[in-house]
Amino acid sequence: MKILVTGGAGFIGKHLVKYLLDKGNTITIFDNFSNSEEKSLEYYIKSGVKIVNGDIRKFDEILKETEDQDVLIHLAAKISVSQSILNPSETFEVNVDGTKNVLEACKKNYVKKIIIASSAAVYGEGSSGMKLIESAKTNPISPYGKSKLKMEQEIEKNNKIDCVILRFFNIFGIGQTPEYAGVITKFIEMISSNKPLEIFGDGMQTRDFVSINDVVESIYDAIKNGKNGTYNIASGKAITINELAEFMISLSKKDLEIHHISEKHGDIRYSEADISLAKSKIGYVPKLGLNEIKNMLM
């Protein structure tokens, strides 16, 4: 298949493109390198990947590159919650208006299928012990979450294209960029530097962490099996940040302290996914748990 990956030079994109190459696909990366560097793609260039320095906010650029593509995987986005609070207009410009351009270009060029990266941030605040299902009320608490929800709503208006929306929960894995880095990556940096682990607030907030390798598999599942629909992509298991910190310290075999600092604005308290719909409809089954952190600590 010919597959175009917007934002393909980012954290998810690099893992995904390597996986798709190994499956024998022809890949084009479309990226403006705001979250990454073109020089980091040397392996992909040698492997025959076409690299396009382009911006989804410029319709003519994305229109040109969607010609003769079978599938488009849309990862390009402004991904920082804190930056979305500081500059909400740019977040909406990229995440909403840019996605409108992607949809229109795919429609004009008869792209058969689109896989769209959304986020658990669309739900906003969950409830302790309650798993979020795709039909749950959406009430995002950050401009980033609001932009992703608005993006989803724009996609739903456009029912002429086969489009699968994947709501990713807290992704972790090797190679996270500083802008993308979640709490696991930040804890690893602290452990590597023999520094105390810092936790925002009381540490009782819950998260559903999913390995980048499972995320990549979910995208491939969506290509193979998915028709129009929205699916949670997560592990289906929640852990508190306090428990995570203690677990990672035990894996490291170091004697490190845990420090609690003031709460972060826009931080969700409870987040845990029900992944049964993704299992039944696209065949997604997470294979890797938090033990994969061992590989990141090495």
C-alpha positions in Angstrom: 0.0 0.0 0.0 1.0 3.6 -0.5 0.6 5.3 2.9 1.0 9.0 3.7 1.8 9.8 7.4 1.3 13.4 8.5 3.5 14.2 11.5 5.4 11.1 10.6 8.7 12.5 11.9 7.4 12.7 15.5 7.4 10.1 18.3 4.5 8.0 17.2 5.3 8.6 13.5 8.9 7.2 13.6 7.8 4.0 15.4 4.8 3.6 13.0 6.8 4.2 9.8 9.4 1.6 10.7 6.6 -0.9 11.4 4.8 -0.1 8.1 8.1 -0.4 6.2 8.7 -3.8 7.7 5.2 -4.8 6.3 6.4 -3.8 2.8 4.4 -0.6 2.4 5.5 2.5 0.4 5.6 5.4 2.9 5.6 9.2 2.6 6.3 11.4 5.7 4.6 14.8 5.6 5.9 17.0 8.4 6.8 20.6 9.1 9.4 19.6 11.7 8.1 21.9 14.4 8.3 19.0 16.9 11.2 17.1 15.3 14.3 17.4 13.1 14.7 16.3 9.5 18.2 15.1 10.2 16.8 12.4 12.5 15.2 10.6 9.5 18.4 9.4 7.9 17.4 5.7 8.5 14.0 6.3 6.9 15.5 8.1 3.9 17.9 5.2 3.3 15.0 2.8 3.6 13.2 4.6 0.7 10.8 6.8 2.6 9.8 10.0 0.8 10.2 13.0 3.1 8.0 16.1 2.5 8.6 19.3 4.5 5.0 20.6 4.5 2.4 22.1 6.7 -1.2 20.8 7.0 -2.4 24.4 7.3 -1.4 25.0 3.7 -4.1 23.2 1.6 -2.1 23.1 -1.7 0.8 21.3 0.0 -1.3 18.5 1.5 -3.5 18.3 -1.6 -0.4 17.6 -3.8 0.9 14.8 -1.5 -2.4 12.9 -1.1 -2.4 12.1 -4.8 -2.2 8.3 -5.5 -2.2 7.4 -1.8 -4.2 4.4 -0.6 -4.2 5.4 3.1 -3.5 8.6 5.1 -2.6 8.4 8.8 -3.1 11.8 10.4 -0.7 12.3 13.3 0.2 15.9 12.7 -0.9 18.1 15.6 -0.1 20.5 18.4 0.3 18.1 21.3 1.3 20.1 24.3 -1.5 20.8 26.9 0.6 23.6 28.6 1.3 25.3 25.2 -2.4 25.1 24.3 -3.2 27.1 27.4 -0.6 29.7 26.5 -1.5 29.8 22.8 -5.0 28.2 22.1 -5.4 29.9 18.7 -2.4 28.1 17.2 -3.5 24.8 18.7 -7.0 25.1 17.1 -5.4 26.3 13.8 -3.3 23.2 13.5 -5.6 20.6 15.1 -8.9 21.7 13.6 -8.2 23.8 10.5 -5.3 21.6 9.5 -7.5 18.5 9.8 -10.2 20.1 7.6 -7.5 20.5 5.0 -6.4 16.9 5.3 -10.1 15.7 4.9 -10.7 17.9 1.9 -7.5 16.8 0.2 -8.3 13.2 0.8 -11.8 13.7 -0.6 -10.5 15.4 -3.8 -7.9 12.7 -4.3 -10.1 9.7 -3.5 -8.0 8.4 -0.6 -9.6 5.1 0.4 -9.1 5.3 4.2 -8.0 7.8 6.9 -6.8 6.9 10.4 -6.9 9.9 12.7 -5.0 10.3 16.0 -7.3 11.8 18.7 -6.8 11.8 22.5 -8.4 10.8 25.8 -8.2 14.5 26.5 -11.6 14.9 24.8 -13.3 13.2 27.8 -12.0 15.6 30.4 -12.5 14.5 33.9 -13.3 10.9 34.5 -14.6 9.3 37.8 -12.6 7.2 40.2 -13.0 3.5 39.3 -15.1 4.2 36.3 -13.8 3.2 32.8 -14.4 5.6 30.0 -16.4 4.3 27.0 -16.5 6.0 23.6 -20.1 7.2 24.1 -19.2 8.8 27.5 -19.9 12.5 27.9 -17.0 14.7 26.4 -16.0 17.7 28.5 -12.4 18.6 27.8 -10.7 20.9 30.3 -7.8 22.2 28.2 -7.7 24.0 24.8 -5.8 20.9 23.5 -8.6 18.6 24.5 -11.2 21.0 23.1 -9.3 21.2 19.8 -9.2 17.4 19.5 -13.0 17.2 20.2 -13.7 19.9 17.6 -11.5 18.0 15.2 -13.6 14.9 15.8 -16.8 16.8 15.2 -15.5 18.1 11.9 -14.6 14.5 10.8 -18.1 13.3 11.8 -19.7 15.9 9.5 -17.8 14.5 6.6 -19.2 11.0 6.1 -18.0 10.5 2.5 -14.6 9.1 3.6 -13.8 5.9 5.4 -12.4 7.4 8.6 -11.3 5.7 11.8 -10.6 7.9 14.9 -8.3 6.5 17.6 -8.4 8.1 21.0 -5.0 7.5 22.5 -4.5 7.5 26.2 -1.1 8.0 27.9 1.5 6.7 25.5 5.0 5.8 26.6 8.0 4.4 24.9 11.6 4.9 23.8 12.2 8.1 21.8 9.6 10.5 23.2 10.5 14.0 22.2 10.7 16.6 25.1 7.3 18.2 23.9 5.6 14.8 23.9 7.3 13.3 27.0 4.8 11.9 29.5 5.4 11.2 33.2 7.1 7.9 32.5 9.7 9.5 30.3 10.2 12.3 32.8 10.6 9.8 35.7 13.2 7.9 33.7 15.2 11.1 33.3 15.1 11.7 37.0 16.1 8.1 37.8 19.0 8.3 35.3 20.2 11.5 37.0 19.7 10.0 40.6 17.2 12.8 41.4 14.0 12.6 43.5 10.9 11.8 41.4 8.6 14.9 41.4 4.9 14.4 41.3 2.3 17.1 40.7 -0.3 17.3 43.5 -1.0 14.4 45.8 -0.2 11.7 43.2 -3.6 10.0 43.5 -4.5 10.9 40.0 -4.9 7.8 37.8 -3.6 7.2 34.3 -4.1 4.4 31.7 -0.7 3.9 30.1 -0.2 2.3 26.7 3.0 1.2 25.0 4.0 2.9 21.8 4.3 -0.6 20.3 0.6 -1.3 21.1 -0.3 2.1 19.6 1.4 1.2 16.4 -0.4 -2.1 16.3 -3.7 -0.4 16.9 -3.1 1.8 13.8 -2.3 -1.2 11.7 -5.4 -3.0 13.1 -7.5 0.1 12.0 -6.0 0.0 8.5 -6.8 -3.7 8.1 -10.2 -3.9 9.9 -11.5 -0.5 10.7 -14.4 1.2 9.1 -16.0 4.5 10.3 -15.8 4.6 14.0 -14.1 6.0 17.2 -12.1 3.8 19.5 -10.2 4.0 22.8 -6.6 2.9 22.5 -5.1 2.1 26.0 -4.2 -0.8 28.2 -7.6 -0.8 30.0 -5.9 -0.7 33.4 -5.3 2.4 35.6 -2.5 3.1 38.0 -2.0 6.1 40.3 1.0 8.3 39.8 2.2 7.4 43.3 2.1 3.7 42.4 3.9 4.4 39.1 6.7 6.2 40.9 7.2 3.5 43.5 7.1 0.8 40.7 9.7 2.6 38.6 12.0 3.2 41.6 11.8 -0.6 42.4 12.6 -1.4 38.8 15.6 0.8 39.0 16.9 -0.7 42.2 17.8 2.8 43.4 17.0 4.4 46.7 15.3 7.6 45.5 12.8 9.9 47.2 9.4 11.0 45.9 8.7 14.8 46.2 5.2 16.2 45.7 4.9 19.7 44.1 2.0 22.0 43.4 -0.7 20.7 41.1 -0.5 21.4 37.4 -3.2 23.5 35.7 -5.3 21.6 33.3 -4.4 18.2 34.7 -7.1 15.5 34.6 -7.7 13.7 37.9 -9.0 10.3 36.8 -8.5 8.6 33.4 -9.0 4.9 32.6 -10.3 3.4 29.3 -12.7 0.7 28.4 -11.1 -0.9 25.3 -13.7 -3.5 24.5 -15.0 -1.7 21.4 -11.6 -1.6 19.9 -11.1 -5.2 20.7 -14.4 -6.3 19.1 -14.4 -4.0 16.0 -10.8 -3.6 14.9 -9.1 -6.6 16.7 -6.9 -4.4 19.0 -5.4 -6.4 21.8 -2.7 -4.6 23.9 0.3 -7.0 24.4 2.7 -4.9 26.5 2.3 -3.6 30.0 4.3 -1.4 32.3 7.0 -4.0 32.5 8.2 -2.6 29.2 9.6 0.3 31.2 12.5 -2.0 32.0 13.8 -1.6 28.5 13.6 2.2 28.8 15.6 2.2 32.0 18.5 0.2 30.5 
